[in-house]
Amino acid sequence: MKIIFYKEGPYKKKITPGVRDALTSEIGRVPSKMEVVNRVEDMINARDAMLLSSGVMIIILTVLFGKI
């Protein structure tokens, strides 16, 4: 399902520098590669949850207002 709507690889490359900077300012040192990878995975999971919940809300509102 995720492959149909968006590609994960380019998104990971796009957010990795920002994640590294954010982690550096949070923990006060240069983060390890695994810390960066884990935070990127957390952000991807959060985006997936947001997309899923938005889709469910759209379907619920559409059903409630009888437009299907």
MIDRENTI-162208 format. One line per field, with one value per residue: residue number from 0; residue in one letter; x, y negated, z of N, C-alpha, C, CB in turn. Coordinates in steps of 0.02 Angstrom, whole numbers. Atoms other than C-alpha are relative to their C-alpha. Glycine has a CB too. Example, Ala and Ser with C-alpha at 12.3 -4.5 7.8 and 13.67 -1.06 7.14 Angstrom:
<rs>
nr (0 / 1)
rest (A / S)
n_u (45 / -42)
n_v (59 / 59)
n_w (0 / -3)
ca_u (615 / 684)
ca_v (225 / 53)
ca_w (390 / 357)
c_u (45 / -39)
c_v (-60 / -55)
c_w (0 / 37)
cb_u (-50 / 20)
cb_v (-1 / -23)
cb_w (62 / -71)
</rs>
This chain:
<rs>
nr (0 / 1 / 2 / 3 / 4 / 5 / 6 / 7 / 8 / 9 / 10 / 11 / 12 / 13 / 14 / 15 / 16 / 17 / 18 / 19 / 20 / 21 / 22 / 23 / 24 / 25 / 26 / 27 / 28 / 29 / 30 / 31 / 32 / 33 / 34 / 35 / 36 / 37 / 38 / 39 / 40 / 41 / 42 / 43 / 44 / 45 / 46 / 47 / 48 / 49 / 50 / 51 / 52 / 53 / 54 / 55 / 56 / 57 / 58 / 59 / 60 / 61 / 62 / 63 / 64 / 65 / 66 / 67)
rest (M / K / I / I / F / Y / K / E / G / P / Y / K / K / K / I / T / P / G / V / R / D / A / L / T / S / E / I / G / R / V / P / S / K / M / E / V / V / N / R / V / E / D / M / I / N / A / R / D / A / M / L / L / S / S / G / V / M / I / I / I / L / T / V / L / F / G / K / I)
n_u (41 / -43 / -37 / 45 / 11 / -62 / -61 / -30 / -71 / -13 / 22 / -52 / -58 / 19 / 7 / -57 / -40 / 38 / 4 / -66 / -7 / 45 / -28 / -60 / 20 / 35 / -42 / -61 / -58 / 15 / 35 / -25 / 39 / 60 / 47 / 30 / 43 / 59 / 43 / 30 / 53 / 55 / 35 / 36 / 59 / 47 / 31 / 47 / 59 / 36 / 35 / 54 / 54 / 32 / 43 / 58 / 43 / 33 / 53 / 52 / 37 / 38 / 57 / 45 / 36 / 37 / -22 / -26)
n_v (60 / 58 / 6 / 30 / 72 / 39 / -40 / 13 / 15 / 72 / 35 / -12 / 41 / 70 / 20 / -22 / 56 / 36 / -43 / 1 / 65 / 2 / -43 / 32 / 53 / -30 / -39 / 38 / -33 / -27 / -63 / -58 / -16 / -36 / 49 / 36 / -47 / -12 / 59 / 3 / -51 / 26 / 52 / -34 / -32 / 53 / 23 / -52 / 4 / 60 / -11 / -47 / 32 / 49 / -37 / -26 / 57 / 21 / -49 / 8 / 61 / -10 / -43 / 39 / 50 / -35 / 18 / -59)
n_w (0 / -3 / 63 / 50 / -10 / -5 / -7 / -65 / 6 / 7 / -61 / -51 / 17 / -9 / -70 / -41 / -27 / -51 / -59 / -32 / -33 / -57 / -52 / -27 / -47 / -57 / -46 / -14 / 30 / 66 / -10 / 37 / 60 / -20 / -28 / 56 / 35 / -41 / 2 / 67 / 2 / -41 / 39 / 54 / -31 / -18 / 62 / 21 / -44 / 18 / 63 / -12 / -38 / 43 / 46 / -37 / -16 / 62 / 13 / -50 / 14 / 62 / -17 / -42 / 40 / 52 / 68 / 37)
ca_u (0 / 139 / 230 / 78 / 62 / 239 / 417 / 505 / 686 / 684 / 589 / 721 / 860 / 765 / 735 / 898 / 1001 / 863 / 844 / 1032 / 1030 / 880 / 958 / 1121 / 1032 / 925 / 1063 / 1208 / 1324 / 1337 / 1209 / 1258 / 1199 / 1076 / 1001 / 973 / 901 / 784 / 721 / 694 / 595 / 491 / 452 / 404 / 289 / 211 / 182 / 102 / -14 / -59 / -101 / -205 / -301 / -332 / -401 / -514 / -578 / -617 / -715 / -809 / -855 / -908 / -1020 / -1092 / -1139 / -1204 / -1098 / -1045)
ca_v (0 / -122 / -85 / -138 / -311 / -365 / -303 / -287 / -299 / -479 / -533 / -453 / -543 / -707 / -704 / -624 / -787 / -875 / -727 / -725 / -911 / -893 / -748 / -842 / -989 / -873 / -763 / -885 / -770 / -695 / -553 / -378 / -308 / -193 / -340 / -432 / -276 / -244 / -424 / -420 / -258 / -338 / -485 / -369 / -270 / -432 / -488 / -321 / -336 / -513 / -463 / -316 / -418 / -556 / -429 / -352 / -523 / -569 / -408 / -432 / -612 / -561 / -424 / -541 / -671 / -539 / -582 / -404)
ca_w (0 / 45 / -117 / -218 / -140 / -103 / -104 / 62 / 2 / -62 / 94 / 207 / 113 / 125 / 313 / 373 / 383 / 480 / 597 / 629 / 669 / 784 / 877 / 896 / 977 / 1087 / 1157 / 1147 / 1049 / 876 / 867 / 815 / 650 / 739 / 835 / 672 / 587 / 733 / 733 / 544 / 562 / 701 / 587 / 444 / 559 / 621 / 442 / 400 / 551 / 502 / 324 / 383 / 511 / 384 / 261 / 393 / 446 / 265 / 243 / 406 / 363 / 188 / 258 / 389 / 261 / 140 / -11 / -56)
c_u (44 / 37 / -42 / -3 / 63 / 59 / 37 / 73 / 15 / -20 / 52 / 60 / -14 / 0 / 61 / 43 / -36 / -6 / 66 / 10 / -43 / 26 / 62 / -19 / -36 / 48 / 68 / 64 / -20 / -34 / 33 / -45 / -65 / -51 / -35 / -49 / -64 / -48 / -34 / -56 / -60 / -39 / -40 / -62 / -53 / -35 / -51 / -64 / -42 / -39 / -59 / -58 / -35 / -48 / -63 / -48 / -38 / -57 / -57 / -42 / -42 / -62 / -51 / -41 / -33 / 20 / 28 / -55)
c_v (-63 / -11 / -33 / -76 / -42 / 48 / -21 / -23 / -74 / -40 / 8 / -45 / -74 / -21 / 16 / -59 / -40 / 39 / -1 / -65 / -4 / 43 / -31 / -54 / 29 / 32 / -32 / 33 / 25 / 69 / 56 / 13 / 35 / -47 / -38 / 46 / 12 / -60 / -8 / 51 / -22 / -52 / 31 / 34 / -51 / -26 / 51 / -2 / -61 / 8 / 47 / -32 / -54 / 34 / 25 / -57 / -25 / 47 / -7 / -63 / 6 / 42 / -39 / -50 / 30 / -15 / 60 / 30)
c_w (0 / -65 / -54 / 7 / 4 / 9 / 63 / -5 / -8 / 62 / 55 / -13 / 14 / 74 / 43 / 25 / 55 / 64 / 37 / 38 / 63 / 58 / 32 / 51 / 61 / 50 / 13 / -25 / -69 / 9 / -40 / -60 / 19 / 32 / -55 / -37 / 39 / -1 / -68 / -6 / 41 / -39 / -58 / 27 / 19 / -63 / -26 / 42 / -17 / -65 / 8 / 38 / -41 / -49 / 34 / 17 / -62 / -16 / 49 / -14 / -64 / 13 / 41 / -39 / -61 / -72 / -38 / -42)
cb_u (-47 / 51 / 23 / -71 / -39 / -3 / 46 / -5 / 27 / -36 / -69 / 22 / 19 / -68 / -60 / 43 / 20 / -68 / -19 / 56 / -18 / -70 / 17 / 42 / -46 / -48 / 10 / 6 / 26 / 65 / -73 / 4 / 41 / 17 / 37 / 54 / 37 / 20 / 40 / 54 / 27 / 26 / 51 / 45 / 22 / 36 / 53 / 32 / 22 / 48 / 49 / 26 / 28 / 53 / 38 / 23 / 42 / 50 / 28 / 30 / 48 / 44 / 23 / 39 / 47 / -71 / 52 / 29)
cb_v (0 / 6 / 70 / 30 / -9 / -51 / -7 / 62 / 37 / -27 / 26 / 74 / 10 / -14 / 32 / 47 / -47 / -17 / 72 / 9 / -56 / 23 / 69 / -31 / -50 / 52 / 69 / -11 / 59 / 6 / -7 / 63 / 44 / 55 / -49 / -25 / 66 / 15 / -63 / 12 / 67 / -30 / -51 / 50 / 40 / -58 / -13 / 69 / -1 / -59 / 28 / 60 / -32 / -41 / 57 / 35 / -58 / -3 / 72 / -4 / -59 / 33 / 64 / -36 / -54 / -14 / -54 / 54)
cb_w (61 / 57 / -24 / 7 / 62 / 58 / -62 / 42 / -59 / -60 / 23 / 1 / -73 / -30 / 30 / -39 / -56 / -26 / -20 / -54 / -48 / -21 / -29 / -57 / -35 / -25 / -27 / 71 / 45 / -44 / -20 / 46 / -47 / 49 / 47 / -49 / -12 / 72 / 16 / -55 / 27 / 65 / -27 / -36 / 61 / 36 / -54 / 6 / 73 / -6 / -52 / 40 / 64 / -39 / -30 / 65 / 29 / -58 / 3 / 71 / -8 / -53 / 38 / 54 / -21 / 7 / 3 / 50)
</rs>
